[in-house]
């Protein structure tokens, strides 16, 4: 099948949705499908098989900064690519986001699968609900990556959603050469912004005894402030942005991966990555993170923002080798359940169902007239594809 995957976010910038799009494309290719990825790129595409649609601009969304491409040139490139590539099915990630995915939704005359990732709140969903509900009916099949993502989207646009999960590329993490360490090590990866909870993690680290090292990956609007605040703690290693290879090696080399987010998480794929790398996980007890890790079994989960509880959980995992080993063993099993290859196999029948239903016939310029049934009918059965 010739499949187009469309990302609204820049594929050259780190992000959960971008990672899912690129990883899913790789797994679908191993299943024999002809796959192209369309999305903004700030510079050269990061890998083959990508159709770059132009540069992105930073836009505030969901308490973070999204690298979107809502400009006219990007939309014209999207339309041209859809015309040239002759896809059998298009898979739109965040189909209502401004930019290439919404343009594809409006203009493509092929069957459309839409995957909704966001959870929490959405200003655009709140104020543009009638319009978004109308456009969303052009999707042949709708998918949500978690119950929270489904709740947010369903409240705004209604309709039936297949519930899948976010996948992890097991081989990219399980096969990583662990970064060498000489002392117990905690690692963090995520944008340095309030909702990711890095400030709370560093406060918790101050309560932990030596010897200890903390690897802080990535950067963000809080980086300078937090570096200044904790300048005296030489145990904290500020790594900045790292390559995917170094990220995997750091996860594999650390004793504990910590995800102290305060909210706004739809699915904890980064927890699954750490589990695949063989690292024990300590994280906030958020609904989104429970989608990836079962409390007390795959990870230790603590109340969001509770610095004392976070420090105690980190101390427990670092000091208790048998407990840490049990978390690692359970994490390996859980990561396999969330593998990207399994996710790709779950999407195959949804693509076939979308093709069976055909295009909605309502996209501008479409030559078809069949009305979409996505809003009122479930897709064909996809077997045991739940993340629970």
Secondary structure, DSSP 8 states (H G I E B T S, - for coil): -EEEEEESB-TTS--HHHHHHHHHHHHHHHTT-EEEEEE--SSS-SSTTEEE----EEEEETTEEEEE--SHHHHHHHHHHHHHH--SEEEEETTTSTTHHHHHHHH--SEEEEEE---S--HHHHHSHHHHHHHHTT-SEEEESSHHHHHHHHHHH-S--EE----B-HHHHHT------SS-EEEEES-SSGGGTHHHHHHHHTTS-SS-EEEEEB--TTHHHHHHHTTT-TTEEEEES--HHHHHHHHHH-SEEEE---S--S--HHHHHHHHTT-EEEEE--HHHHTT--BTTTBEEE-TT-HHHHHHHHHHHHH-HHHHHHHHHHHHHHHHHTBHHHHHHHHHHHHHHHHHH---S-STT--------TTT---S---S----
